[in-house]
Amino acid sequence: MNQPDETTHFGFREVPLGDKQTLVNDVFRSVASRYDLMNDLMSVGLHRVWKDLMINALNPPRSDAPFALLDVAGGTGDIAFRAAKAAGSGFQATVCDINSDMLAVGRERATSRHLDDRVSFVEGNAEKLDFGNGAFDAYTIAFGIRNVPQIDRALSEAFRVLKPGSRFLCLEFSAVDVPGLDRIYDLFSFKVIPPLGRAVTGDADSYQYLVESIRKFPKPGAFADMIRAAGFSRVSWQSFSGGIVALHSGWRL
């Protein structure tokens, strides 16, 4: 007897596990050129504050001490550029993203910012990273892990490529925990963001998926348990903006 195919969620839809990555790739291929503009519009600029808080937590050395950052699912380079600006001359970032269109945007931005000697871009899958064990001093992923079909595999890979004593940081949308704000947030998410996506990028469906994917992502406590299960220690999280986002942290000790 044939075993049924394993399934996962693509937004609110249940899809075969093997199909999710292709569907996610199509989303980001469609929105790549306007991705950062839409982030500004959707978050009313708050994504910049959240990302700066992530960089503050990362706290890369401001000296010439070598420091290798792996930023996963960060194709446009936003996190890597912020980290490079905060760090000293020993800093190097590798941006790994599965989507070539997002990477193309990032490479162009790196050149225009004169950061192409400190930030490199590699096409790769978070579930199967093409890097050696203990290759990096830090791993960051911002608003990307909820799009990974098998999150547990991505977390295990994060643990593998980090050196002992290194840190994992994940910035991700979370569960609003302020009464009243949750209703406003839902209204904005489902009634404003998809039409806004249509107006700015010509694609409402991709942004419908993105807001649905936020609702399907594990709550902070459950995600913290997944980080621990991957081997990380001193796992914690901080909620920002009434729970709209959370910054998760874990250490490879």
C-alpha positions as CSV (number, residue, x, y, z in Angstrom):
1,M,0.0,0.0,0.0
2,N,1.3,3.5,-0.9
3,Q,1.9,5.8,2.1
4,P,0.2,9.1,1.8
5,D,2.4,12.1,1.0
6,E,3.6,14.2,3.9
7,T,1.9,17.6,3.9
8,T,2.6,21.0,5.3
9,H,0.9,24.4,5.2
10,F,1.4,27.1,2.5
11,G,-0.5,29.9,4.3
12,F,-3.8,28.4,5.2
13,R,-3.7,25.8,2.5
14,E,-2.5,22.3,3.1
15,V,0.0,21.2,0.4
16,P,2.4,18.3,-0.2
17,L,5.6,18.9,1.6
18,G,7.6,18.7,-1.6
19,D,5.6,21.5,-3.2
20,K,6.0,24.2,-0.6
21,Q,9.5,25.3,-1.5
22,T,8.4,25.8,-5.2
23,L,5.4,27.8,-4.1
24,V,7.5,29.9,-1.7
25,N,10.1,30.5,-4.5
26,D,7.3,31.8,-6.7
27,V,6.2,34.2,-4.1
28,F,9.6,35.8,-3.6
29,R,10.4,35.8,-7.3
30,S,7.3,37.8,-7.8
31,V,8.0,40.4,-5.1
32,A,11.8,40.6,-5.1
33,S,12.3,44.0,-6.8
34,R,9.8,45.7,-4.4
35,Y,10.4,43.6,-1.3
36,D,12.1,46.2,0.9
37,L,9.7,48.9,-0.2
38,M,6.7,46.7,0.8
39,N,8.4,46.0,4.1
40,D,8.4,49.7,4.8
41,L,4.8,50.1,3.8
42,M,3.5,47.0,5.6
43,S,5.3,47.7,8.9
44,V,5.0,51.5,8.7
45,G,8.8,51.5,8.9
46,L,9.0,49.5,12.1
47,H,10.9,46.6,10.4
48,R,13.9,48.9,10.5
49,V,13.6,49.3,14.3
50,W,13.1,45.5,14.8
51,K,16.2,44.7,12.6
52,D,18.3,47.3,14.5
53,L,17.3,45.5,17.7
54,M,18.5,42.3,16.2
55,I,21.8,43.8,15.3
56,N,22.2,45.2,18.8
57,A,21.7,41.7,20.2
58,L,24.2,40.3,17.7
59,N,26.7,42.9,18.8
60,P,29.4,42.1,16.3
61,P,33.0,43.0,17.4
62,R,33.9,46.5,16.4
63,S,37.6,45.6,16.1
64,D,39.7,43.8,13.5
65,A,38.9,40.5,15.2
66,P,37.6,38.0,12.6
67,F,33.9,37.5,12.8
68,A,31.9,35.4,10.3
69,L,28.2,35.9,10.1
70,L,25.8,33.6,8.2
71,D,22.5,35.4,7.3
72,V,20.0,32.9,6.0
73,A,17.0,33.8,3.9
74,G,18.3,37.4,3.7
75,G,18.7,37.7,0.0
76,T,18.3,41.5,-0.3
77,G,21.2,41.9,2.2
78,D,19.3,44.1,4.7
79,I,20.5,42.3,7.9
80,A,24.1,41.7,6.6
81,F,24.5,45.4,5.6
82,R,23.3,46.5,9.0
83,A,25.7,44.1,10.7
84,A,28.6,45.3,8.5
85,K,27.9,48.9,9.4
86,A,28.0,48.0,13.1
87,A,31.1,45.8,13.0
88,G,34.8,46.3,12.7
89,S,37.2,45.5,9.8
90,G,37.3,41.8,10.7
91,F,33.7,41.3,9.9
92,Q,32.5,39.1,6.9
93,A,29.0,38.1,6.1
94,T,27.7,35.4,3.9
95,V,24.1,35.8,2.8
96,C,22.5,32.5,1.9
97,D,19.1,32.4,0.2
98,I,17.3,29.9,-2.0
99,N,15.9,32.5,-4.3
100,S,18.1,33.8,-7.1
101,D,15.9,36.9,-7.7
102,M,16.3,38.1,-4.1
103,L,20.1,37.4,-4.3
104,A,20.4,39.5,-7.5
105,V,18.8,42.4,-5.6
106,G,21.2,41.9,-2.7
107,R,24.3,41.8,-4.9
108,E,23.3,45.1,-6.7
109,R,22.7,46.7,-3.3
110,A,26.1,45.5,-2.0
111,T,27.9,47.0,-5.0
112,S,26.1,50.3,-4.7
113,R,26.9,50.5,-1.0
114,H,30.6,49.5,-1.5
115,L,30.1,46.4,0.7
116,D,30.7,43.7,-1.9
117,D,34.1,43.0,-0.3
118,R,32.5,42.3,3.1
119,V,29.2,40.7,2.2
120,S,29.0,37.7,-0.2
121,F,25.9,36.1,-1.6
122,V,25.3,32.3,-2.0
123,E,22.3,30.4,-3.3
124,G,21.5,27.6,-0.9
125,N,18.8,25.8,1.0
126,A,18.4,26.5,4.8
127,E,17.5,22.8,5.3
128,K,20.8,21.6,3.8
129,L,23.6,24.3,4.0
130,D,26.7,23.8,1.9
131,F,29.1,24.9,4.7
132,G,31.4,23.0,7.0
133,N,30.7,22.2,10.6
134,G,31.5,25.1,12.9
135,A,32.2,27.6,10.1
136,F,30.5,30.7,11.5
137,D,30.5,32.9,14.6
138,A,26.8,33.8,14.3
139,Y,23.7,32.8,12.4
140,T,20.8,35.2,11.7
141,I,17.5,34.8,10.0
142,A,14.9,37.6,9.8
143,F,11.3,36.9,8.7
144,G,12.4,33.9,6.8
145,I,12.2,30.8,8.9
146,R,8.4,30.5,8.7
147,N,8.8,30.0,4.9
148,V,11.1,27.0,5.3
149,P,9.2,23.7,4.7
150,Q,10.9,21.8,7.5
151,I,11.9,24.2,10.2
152,D,13.4,21.5,12.4
153,R,15.9,20.7,9.7
154,A,16.9,24.4,9.3
155,L,17.4,24.7,13.0
156,S,19.6,21.6,13.1
157,E,21.7,23.0,10.2
158,A,22.0,26.3,12.1
159,F,23.4,24.4,15.0
160,R,25.8,22.4,12.9
161,V,27.4,25.4,11.1
162,L,28.0,27.4,14.2
163,K,31.2,27.3,16.3
164,P,30.9,26.4,20.0
165,G,30.1,29.6,21.9
166,S,28.3,31.1,18.9
167,R,24.8,32.5,18.8
168,F,21.6,31.9,16.8
169,L,19.2,34.8,16.3
170,C,15.9,34.6,14.6
171,L,13.6,37.6,14.1
172,E,10.1,36.5,13.1
173,F,6.5,37.6,13.3
174,S,4.7,36.3,16.4
175,A,1.4,36.4,18.2
176,V,-0.1,39.7,19.2
177,D,-0.7,39.8,22.9
178,V,-2.3,43.2,23.5
179,P,-6.2,43.1,23.7
180,G,-7.6,45.2,20.9
181,L,-4.4,45.4,19.0
182,D,-5.0,41.8,17.8
183,R,-8.2,42.8,16.0
184,I,-6.6,45.9,14.4
185,Y,-3.6,43.8,13.3
186,D,-5.9,41.2,11.7
187,L,-7.9,43.8,9.9
188,F,-4.7,45.5,8.6
189,S,-3.1,42.2,7.7
190,F,-6.0,40.7,5.7
191,K,-7.8,43.8,4.4
192,V,-5.0,46.2,3.7
193,I,-1.8,44.3,2.9
194,P,-2.9,42.1,0.0
195,P,-4.5,45.1,-1.9
196,L,-1.3,47.1,-1.1
197,G,0.8,44.3,-2.5
198,R,-1.3,44.4,-5.7
199,A,-0.9,48.2,-6.0
200,V,2.9,48.2,-5.4
201,T,4.0,44.8,-6.9
202,G,1.1,43.8,-9.0
203,D,0.7,40.7,-6.8
204,A,-1.9,40.4,-4.1
205,D,-1.8,36.6,-3.8
206,S,1.8,36.5,-2.6
207,Y,1.0,38.9,0.2
208,Q,-2.1,37.0,1.1
209,Y,0.2,34.0,1.6
210,L,2.7,36.0,3.7
211,V,0.0,37.2,6.2
212,E,-1.5,33.7,6.4
213,S,2.0,32.2,7.0
214,I,2.4,34.4,10.1
215,R,-0.8,32.9,11.6
216,K,0.4,29.4,11.0
217,F,3.9,29.9,12.6
218,P,4.4,28.4,16.1
219,K,3.8,30.6,19.1
220,P,7.0,31.8,20.8
221,G,7.1,29.1,23.5
222,A,6.6,26.3,21.0
223,F,9.2,27.7,18.7
224,A,11.6,28.0,21.6
225,D,11.1,24.3,22.3
226,M,12.1,23.6,18.7
227,I,15.3,25.6,19.1
228,R,16.1,23.7,22.2
229,A,15.4,20.4,20.4
230,A,18.0,21.4,17.8
231,G,20.6,21.4,20.5
232,F,20.8,25.1,21.5
233,S,21.2,26.3,25.1
234,R,20.1,29.4,27.0
235,V,17.1,29.7,24.6
236,S,15.1,32.9,25.1
237,W,12.9,35.4,23.2
238,Q,11.8,39.0,23.4
239,S,8.5,40.3,22.1
240,F,8.3,43.7,20.4
241,S,5.4,46.0,19.4
242,G,2.8,44.2,21.4
243,G,3.9,40.8,20.2
244,I,3.8,41.5,16.5
245,V,7.4,40.2,16.3
246,A,9.7,38.2,18.5
247,L,13.5,38.0,18.6
248,H,14.5,34.4,19.4
249,S,18.0,33.6,20.7
250,G,20.0,30.4,21.4
251,W,23.6,29.5,22.0
252,R,25.7,26.7,20.8
253,L,27.6,25.8,23.9
